[in-house]
C-alpha cells in the first residue's frame, strides 16, 4: 500500500519513486548513525538497546 502511494506521488514514475525511497533511506541511515553516536557517548545503560 505504501509503495503504491509513493509511486502515485511521483505521477507513476517508477524511477522517481525509487529515487525518493533511496533518499529517504539515506536520511534515515544518517539519523540512525547520529543516534547511535549519541547513545555511545551517553555511556552504558542496562535499559538501552542499539542495533
mmCIF file of the N, C-alpha and C atoms, coordinates in Angstrom:
data_MODEL
# 
_entry.id   MODEL 
# 
loop_
_atom_site.group_PDB 
_atom_site.id 
_atom_site.type_symbol 
_atom_site.label_atom_id 
_atom_site.label_alt_id 
_atom_site.label_comp_id 
_atom_site.label_asym_id 
_atom_site.label_entity_id 
_atom_site.label_seq_id 
_atom_site.pdbx_PDB_ins_code 
_atom_site.Cartn_x 
_atom_site.Cartn_y 
_atom_site.Cartn_z 
_atom_site.occupancy 
_atom_site.B_iso_or_equiv 
_atom_site.pdbx_formal_charge 
_atom_site.auth_seq_id 
_atom_site.auth_comp_id 
_atom_site.auth_asym_id 
_atom_site.auth_atom_id 
_atom_site.pdbx_PDB_model_num 
ATOM 1   N N  . UNK A 1 1  ? 0.824  -1.190 0.000   1.00 0.00 ? 1  UNK A N  1 
ATOM 2   C CA . UNK A 1 1  ? 0.000  0.000  0.000   1.00 0.00 ? 1  UNK A CA 1 
ATOM 3   C C  . UNK A 1 1  ? 0.869  1.255  0.000   1.00 0.00 ? 1  UNK A C  1 
ATOM 4   N N  . UNK A 1 2  ? 1.895  1.296  0.845   1.00 0.00 ? 2  UNK A N  1 
ATOM 5   C CA . UNK A 1 2  ? 2.757  2.479  0.920   1.00 0.00 ? 2  UNK A CA 1 
ATOM 6   C C  . UNK A 1 2  ? 3.505  2.691  -0.386  1.00 0.00 ? 2  UNK A C  1 
ATOM 7   N N  . UNK A 1 3  ? 3.914  1.608  -1.031  1.00 0.00 ? 3  UNK A N  1 
ATOM 8   C CA . UNK A 1 3  ? 4.649  1.736  -2.286  1.00 0.00 ? 3  UNK A CA 1 
ATOM 9   C C  . UNK A 1 3  ? 3.760  2.333  -3.364  1.00 0.00 ? 3  UNK A C  1 
ATOM 10  N N  . UNK A 1 4  ? 2.503  1.907  -3.417  1.00 0.00 ? 4  UNK A N  1 
ATOM 11  C CA . UNK A 1 4  ? 1.575  2.474  -4.393  1.00 0.00 ? 4  UNK A CA 1 
ATOM 12  C C  . UNK A 1 4  ? 1.390  3.973  -4.180  1.00 0.00 ? 4  UNK A C  1 
ATOM 13  N N  . UNK A 1 5  ? 1.354  4.390  -2.909  1.00 0.00 ? 5  UNK A N  1 
ATOM 14  C CA . UNK A 1 5  ? 1.214  5.819  -2.600  1.00 0.00 ? 5  UNK A CA 1 
ATOM 15  C C  . UNK A 1 5  ? 2.436  6.599  -3.078  1.00 0.00 ? 5  UNK A C  1 
ATOM 16  N N  . UNK A 1 6  ? 3.617  6.028  -2.894  1.00 0.00 ? 6  UNK A N  1 
ATOM 17  C CA . UNK A 1 6  ? 4.843  6.709  -3.319  1.00 0.00 ? 6  UNK A CA 1 
ATOM 18  C C  . UNK A 1 6  ? 4.890  6.813  -4.828  1.00 0.00 ? 6  UNK A C  1 
ATOM 19  N N  . UNK A 1 7  ? 4.533  5.724  -5.520  1.00 0.00 ? 7  UNK A N  1 
ATOM 20  C CA . UNK A 1 7  ? 4.526  5.750  -6.988  1.00 0.00 ? 7  UNK A CA 1 
ATOM 21  C C  . UNK A 1 7  ? 3.513  6.770  -7.478  1.00 0.00 ? 7  UNK A C  1 
ATOM 22  N N  . UNK A 1 8  ? 2.351  6.803  -6.837  1.00 0.00 ? 8  UNK A N  1 
ATOM 23  C CA . UNK A 1 8  ? 1.319  7.773  -7.210  1.00 0.00 ? 8  UNK A CA 1 
ATOM 24  C C  . UNK A 1 8  ? 1.803  9.202  -6.997  1.00 0.00 ? 8  UNK A C  1 
ATOM 25  N N  . UNK A 1 9  ? 2.507  9.429  -5.884  1.00 0.00 ? 9  UNK A N  1 
ATOM 26  C CA . UNK A 1 9  ? 3.028  10.770 -5.592  1.00 0.00 ? 9  UNK A CA 1 
ATOM 27  C C  . UNK A 1 9  ? 4.070  11.193 -6.624  1.00 0.00 ? 9  UNK A C  1 
ATOM 28  N N  . UNK A 1 10 ? 4.669  10.217 -7.279  1.00 0.00 ? 10 UNK A N  1 
ATOM 29  C CA . UNK A 1 10 ? 5.667  10.502 -8.324  1.00 0.00 ? 10 UNK A CA 1 
ATOM 30  C C  . UNK A 1 10 ? 5.040  10.395 -9.714  1.00 0.00 ? 10 UNK A C  1 
ATOM 31  N N  . UNK A 1 11 ? 3.723  10.559 -9.797  1.00 0.00 ? 11 UNK A N  1 
ATOM 32  C CA . UNK A 1 11 ? 2.977  10.514 -11.063 1.00 0.00 ? 11 UNK A CA 1 
ATOM 33  C C  . UNK A 1 11 ? 3.222  9.238  -11.845 1.00 0.00 ? 11 UNK A C  1 
ATOM 34  N N  . UNK A 1 12 ? 3.353  8.102  -11.135 1.00 0.00 ? 12 UNK A N  1 
ATOM 35  C CA . UNK A 1 12 ? 3.533  6.819  -11.792 1.00 0.00 ? 12 UNK A CA 1 
ATOM 36  C C  . UNK A 1 12 ? 4.950  6.556  -12.274 1.00 0.00 ? 12 UNK A C  1 
ATOM 37  N N  . UNK A 1 13 ? 5.847  7.473  -12.003 1.00 0.00 ? 13 UNK A N  1 
ATOM 38  C CA . UNK A 1 13 ? 7.232  7.339  -12.451 1.00 0.00 ? 13 UNK A CA 1 
ATOM 39  C C  . UNK A 1 13 ? 7.974  6.419  -11.485 1.00 0.00 ? 13 UNK A C  1 
ATOM 40  N N  . UNK A 1 14 ? 8.232  5.192  -11.931 1.00 0.00 ? 14 UNK A N  1 
ATOM 41  C CA . UNK A 1 14 ? 8.893  4.208  -11.070 1.00 0.00 ? 14 UNK A CA 1 
ATOM 42  C C  . UNK A 1 14 ? 10.303 4.655  -10.697 1.00 0.00 ? 14 UNK A C  1 
ATOM 43  N N  . UNK A 1 15 ? 11.021 5.233  -11.637 1.00 0.00 ? 15 UNK A N  1 
ATOM 44  C CA . UNK A 1 15 ? 12.381 5.703  -11.351 1.00 0.00 ? 15 UNK A CA 1 
ATOM 45  C C  . UNK A 1 15 ? 12.349 6.811  -10.297 1.00 0.00 ? 15 UNK A C  1 
ATOM 46  N N  . UNK A 1 16 ? 11.417 7.732  -10.430 1.00 0.00 ? 16 UNK A N  1 
ATOM 47  C CA . UNK A 1 16 ? 11.273 8.810  -9.464  1.00 0.00 ? 16 UNK A CA 1 
ATOM 48  C C  . UNK A 1 16 ? 10.914 8.268  -8.085  1.00 0.00 ? 16 UNK A C  1 
ATOM 49  N N  . UNK A 1 17 ? 10.041 7.257  -8.045  1.00 0.00 ? 17 UNK A N  1 
ATOM 50  C CA . UNK A 1 17 ? 9.657  6.653  -6.771  1.00 0.00 ? 17 UNK A CA 1 
ATOM 51  C C  . UNK A 1 17 ? 10.861 5.969  -6.125  1.00 0.00 ? 17 UNK A C  1 
ATOM 52  N N  . UNK A 1 18 ? 11.645 5.268  -6.936  1.00 0.00 ? 18 UNK A N  1 
ATOM 53  C CA . UNK A 1 18 ? 12.834 4.602  -6.408  1.00 0.00 ? 18 UNK A CA 1 
ATOM 54  C C  . UNK A 1 18 ? 13.840 5.620  -5.882  1.00 0.00 ? 18 UNK A C  1 
ATOM 55  N N  . UNK A 1 19 ? 14.043 6.699  -6.607  1.00 0.00 ? 19 UNK A N  1 
ATOM 56  C CA . UNK A 1 19 ? 14.959 7.755  -6.154  1.00 0.00 ? 19 UNK A CA 1 
ATOM 57  C C  . UNK A 1 19 ? 14.475 8.353  -4.834  1.00 0.00 ? 19 UNK A C  1 
ATOM 58  N N  . UNK A 1 20 ? 13.171 8.577  -4.729  1.00 0.00 ? 20 UNK A N  1 
ATOM 59  C CA . UNK A 1 20 ? 12.610 9.129  -3.492  1.00 0.00 ? 20 UNK A CA 1 
ATOM 60  C C  . UNK A 1 20 ? 12.846 8.180  -2.324  1.00 0.00 ? 20 UNK A C  1 
ATOM 61  N N  . UNK A 1 21 ? 12.623 6.896  -2.547  1.00 0.00 ? 21 UNK A N  1 
ATOM 62  C CA . UNK A 1 21 ? 12.840 5.914  -1.483  1.00 0.00 ? 21 UNK A CA 1 
ATOM 63  C C  . UNK A 1 21 ? 14.309 5.835  -1.084  1.00 0.00 ? 21 UNK A C  1 
ATOM 64  N N  . UNK A 1 22 ? 15.203 5.920  -2.048  1.00 0.00 ? 22 UNK A N  1 
ATOM 65  C CA . UNK A 1 22 ? 16.631 5.888  -1.737  1.00 0.00 ? 22 UNK A CA 1 
ATOM 66  C C  . UNK A 1 22 ? 17.044 7.106  -0.917  1.00 0.00 ? 22 UNK A C  1 
ATOM 67  N N  . UNK A 1 23 ? 16.503 8.265  -1.248  1.00 0.00 ? 23 UNK A N  1 
ATOM 68  C CA . UNK A 1 23 ? 16.816 9.472  -0.488  1.00 0.00 ? 23 UNK A CA 1 
ATOM 69  C C  . UNK A 1 23 ? 16.303 9.378  0.945   1.00 0.00 ? 23 UNK A C  1 
ATOM 70  N N  . UNK A 1 24 ? 15.090 8.857  1.100   1.00 0.00 ? 24 UNK A N  1 
ATOM 71  C CA . UNK A 1 24 ? 14.544 8.681  2.444   1.00 0.00 ? 24 UNK A CA 1 
ATOM 72  C C  . UNK A 1 24 ? 15.402 7.696  3.226   1.00 0.00 ? 24 UNK A C  1 
ATOM 73  N N  . UNK A 1 25 ? 15.821 6.621  2.582   1.00 0.00 ? 25 UNK A N  1 
ATOM 74  C CA . UNK A 1 25 ? 16.656 5.629  3.247   1.00 0.00 ? 25 UNK A CA 1 
ATOM 75  C C  . UNK A 1 25 ? 17.980 6.240  3.686   1.00 0.00 ? 25 UNK A C  1 
ATOM 76  N N  . UNK A 1 26 ? 18.604 7.033  2.827   1.00 0.00 ? 26 UNK A N  1 
ATOM 77  C CA . UNK A 1 26 ? 19.857 7.695  3.193   1.00 0.00 ? 26 UNK A CA 1 
ATOM 78  C C  . UNK A 1 26 ? 19.665 8.595  4.405   1.00 0.00 ? 26 UNK A C  1 
ATOM 79  N N  . UNK A 1 27 ? 18.572 9.338  4.401   1.00 0.00 ? 27 UNK A N  1 
ATOM 80  C CA . UNK A 1 27 ? 18.272 10.229 5.527   1.00 0.00 ? 27 UNK A CA 1 
ATOM 81  C C  . UNK A 1 27 ? 18.117 9.432  6.825   1.00 0.00 ? 27 UNK A C  1 
ATOM 82  N N  . UNK A 1 28 ? 17.379 8.327  6.755   1.00 0.00 ? 28 UNK A N  1 
ATOM 83  C CA . UNK A 1 28 ? 17.160 7.510  7.949   1.00 0.00 ? 28 UNK A CA 1 
ATOM 84  C C  . UNK A 1 28 ? 18.457 6.860  8.430   1.00 0.00 ? 28 UNK A C  1 
ATOM 85  N N  . UNK A 1 29 ? 19.306 6.433  7.503   1.00 0.00 ? 29 UNK A N  1 
ATOM 86  C CA . UNK A 1 29 ? 20.598 5.857  7.897   1.00 0.00 ? 29 UNK A CA 1 
ATOM 87  C C  . UNK A 1 29 ? 21.467 6.890  8.604   1.00 0.00 ? 29 UNK A C  1 
ATOM 88  N N  . UNK A 1 30 ? 21.478 8.112  8.089   1.00 0.00 ? 30 UNK A N  1 
ATOM 89  C CA . UNK A 1 30 ? 22.247 9.185  8.714   1.00 0.00 ? 30 UNK A CA 1 
ATOM 90  C C  . UNK A 1 30 ? 21.726 9.457  10.120  1.00 0.00 ? 30 UNK A C  1 
ATOM 91  N N  . UNK A 1 31 ? 20.413 9.535  10.251  1.00 0.00 ? 31 UNK A N  1 
ATOM 92  C CA . UNK A 1 31 ? 19.812 9.771  11.561  1.00 0.00 ? 31 UNK A CA 1 
ATOM 93  C C  . UNK A 1 31 ? 20.137 8.634  12.528  1.00 0.00 ? 31 UNK A C  1 
ATOM 94  N N  . UNK A 1 32 ? 20.091 7.407  12.049  1.00 0.00 ? 32 UNK A N  1 
ATOM 95  C CA . UNK A 1 32 ? 20.414 6.258  12.888  1.00 0.00 ? 32 UNK A CA 1 
ATOM 96  C C  . UNK A 1 32 ? 21.863 6.314  13.376  1.00 0.00 ? 32 UNK A C  1 
ATOM 97  N N  . UNK A 1 33 ? 22.782 6.668  12.491  1.00 0.00 ? 33 UNK A N  1 
ATOM 98  C CA . UNK A 1 33 ? 24.188 6.785  12.878  1.00 0.00 ? 33 UNK A CA 1 
ATOM 99  C C  . UNK A 1 33 ? 24.388 7.883  13.924  1.00 0.00 ? 33 UNK A C  1 
ATOM 100 N N  . UNK A 1 34 ? 23.668 8.995  13.757  1.00 0.00 ? 34 UNK A N  1 
ATOM 101 C CA . UNK A 1 34 ? 23.773 10.084 14.726  1.00 0.00 ? 34 UNK A CA 1 
ATOM 102 C C  . UNK A 1 34 ? 23.242 9.657  16.088  1.00 0.00 ? 34 UNK A C  1 
ATOM 103 N N  . UNK A 1 35 ? 22.118 8.962  16.092  1.00 0.00 ? 35 UNK A N  1 
ATOM 104 C CA . UNK A 1 35 ? 21.549 8.495  17.354  1.00 0.00 ? 35 UNK A CA 1 
ATOM 105 C C  . UNK A 1 35 ? 22.441 7.454  18.013  1.00 0.00 ? 35 UNK A C  1 
ATOM 106 N N  . UNK A 1 36 ? 23.045 6.615  17.214  1.00 0.00 ? 36 UNK A N  1 
ATOM 107 C CA . UNK A 1 36 ? 23.955 5.607  17.760  1.00 0.00 ? 36 UNK A CA 1 
ATOM 108 C C  . UNK A 1 36 ? 25.159 6.287  18.392  1.00 0.00 ? 36 UNK A C  1 
ATOM 109 N N  . UNK A 1 37 ? 25.694 7.314  17.734  1.00 0.00 ? 37 UNK A N  1 
ATOM 110 C CA . UNK A 1 37 ? 26.841 8.042  18.283  1.00 0.00 ? 37 UNK A CA 1 
ATOM 111 C C  . UNK A 1 37 ? 26.468 8.705  19.606  1.00 0.00 ? 37 UNK A C  1 
ATOM 112 N N  . UNK A 1 38 ? 25.281 9.286  19.689  1.00 0.00 ? 38 UNK A N  1 
ATOM 113 C CA . UNK A 1 38 ? 24.829 9.901  20.935  1.00 0.00 ? 38 UNK A CA 1 
ATOM 114 C C  . UNK A 1 38 ? 24.685 8.861  22.039  1.00 0.00 ? 38 UNK A C  1 
ATOM 115 N N  . UNK A 1 39 ? 24.143 7.719  21.691  1.00 0.00 ? 39 UNK A N  1 
ATOM 116 C CA . UNK A 1 39 ? 23.955 6.665  22.679  1.00 0.00 ? 39 UNK A CA 1 
ATOM 117 C C  . UNK A 1 39 ? 25.299 6.152  23.187  1.00 0.00 ? 39 UNK A C  1 
ATOM 118 N N  . UNK A 1 40 ? 26.267 6.041  22.307  1.00 0.00 ? 40 UNK A N  1 
ATOM 119 C CA . UNK A 1 40 ? 27.596 5.571  22.719  1.00 0.00 ? 40 UNK A CA 1 
ATOM 120 C C  . UNK A 1 40 ? 28.266 6.577  23.652  1.00 0.00 ? 40 UNK A C  1 
ATOM 121 N N  . UNK A 1 41 ? 28.071 7.854  23.393  1.00 0.00 ? 41 UNK A N  1 
ATOM 122 C CA . UNK A 1 41 ? 28.665 8.889  24.253  1.00 0.00 ? 41 UNK A CA 1 
ATOM 123 C C  . UNK A 1 41 ? 27.978 8.968  25.603  1.00 0.00 ? 41 UNK A C  1 
ATOM 124 N N  . UNK A 1 42 ? 26.711 8.562  25.642  1.00 0.00 ? 42 UNK A N  1 
ATOM 125 C CA . UNK A 1 42 ? 25.952 8.642  26.891  1.00 0.00 ? 42 UNK A CA 1 
ATOM 126 C C  . UNK A 1 42 ? 26.439 7.617  27.908  1.00 0.00 ? 42 UNK A C  1 
ATOM 127 N N  . UNK A 1 43 ? 27.141 6.618  27.456  1.00 0.00 ? 43 UNK A N  1 
ATOM 128 C CA . UNK A 1 43 ? 27.655 5.607  28.367  1.00 0.00 ? 43 UNK A CA 1 
ATOM 129 C C  . UNK A 1 43 ? 26.742 4.402  28.453  1.00 0.00 ? 43 UNK A C  1 
ATOM 130 N N  . UNK A 1 44 ? 27.182 3.400  29.195  1.00 0.00 ? 44 UNK A N  1 
ATOM 131 C CA . UNK A 1 44 ? 26.415 2.166  29.290  1.00 0.00 ? 44 UNK A CA 1 
ATOM 132 C C  . UNK A 1 44 ? 25.100 2.352  30.047  1.00 0.00 ? 44 UNK A C  1 
ATOM 133 N N  . UNK A 1 45 ? 24.133 1.601  29.622  1.00 0.00 ? 45 UNK A N  1 
ATOM 134 C CA . UNK A 1 45 ? 22.836 1.592  30.293  1.00 0.00 ? 45 UNK A CA 1 
ATOM 135 C C  . UNK A 1 45 ? 22.221 0.222  30.129  1.00 0.00 ? 45 UNK A C  1 
ATOM 136 N N  . UNK A 1 46 ? 21.647 -0.288 31.183  1.00 0.00 ? 46 UNK A N  1 
ATOM 137 C CA . UNK A 1 46 ? 21.058 -1.622 31.076  1.00 0.00 ? 46 UNK A CA 1 
ATOM 138 C C  . UNK A 1 46 ? 19.715 -1.610 30.375  1.00 0.00 ? 46 UNK A C  1 
ATOM 139 N N  . UNK A 1 47 ? 19.130 -0.410 30.150  1.00 0.00 ? 47 UNK A N  1 
ATOM 140 C CA . UNK A 1 47 ? 17.819 -0.319 29.505  1.00 0.00 ? 47 UNK A CA 1 
ATOM 141 C C  . UNK A 1 47 ? 17.923 0.057  28.037  1.00 0.00 ? 47 UNK A C  1 
ATOM 142 N N  . UNK A 1 48 ? 19.095 0.329  27.554  1.00 0.00 ? 48 UNK A N  1 
ATOM 143 C CA . UNK A 1 48 ? 19.259 0.795  26.177  1.00 0.00 ? 48 UNK A CA 1 
ATOM 144 C C  . UNK A 1 48 ? 19.686 -0.364 25.286  1.00 0.00 ? 48 UNK A C  1 
ATOM 145 N N  . UNK A 1 49 ? 19.036 -0.455 24.119  1.00 0.00 ? 49 UNK A N  1 
ATOM 146 C CA . UNK A 1 49 ? 19.425 -1.424 23.102  1.00 0.00 ? 49 UNK A CA 1 
ATOM 147 C C  . UNK A 1 49 ? 19.607 -0.655 21.802  1.00 0.00 ? 49 UNK A C  1 
ATOM 148 N N  . UNK A 1 50 ? 20.774 -0.758 21.211  1.00 0.00 ? 50 UNK A N  1 
ATOM 149 C CA . UNK A 1 50 ? 21.063 -0.082 19.955  1.00 0.00 ? 50 UNK A CA 1 
ATOM 150 C C  . UNK A 1 50 ? 21.540 -1.138 18.966  1.00 0.00 ? 50 UNK A C  1 
ATOM 151 N N  . UNK A 1 51 ? 20.937 -1.127 17.808  1.00 0.00 ? 51 UNK A N  1 
ATOM 152 C CA . UNK A 1 51 ? 21.317 -2.098 16.772  1.00 0.00 ? 51 UNK A CA 1 
ATOM 153 C C  . UNK A 1 51 ? 21.921 -1.396 15.595  1.00 0.00 ? 51 UNK A C  1 
# 
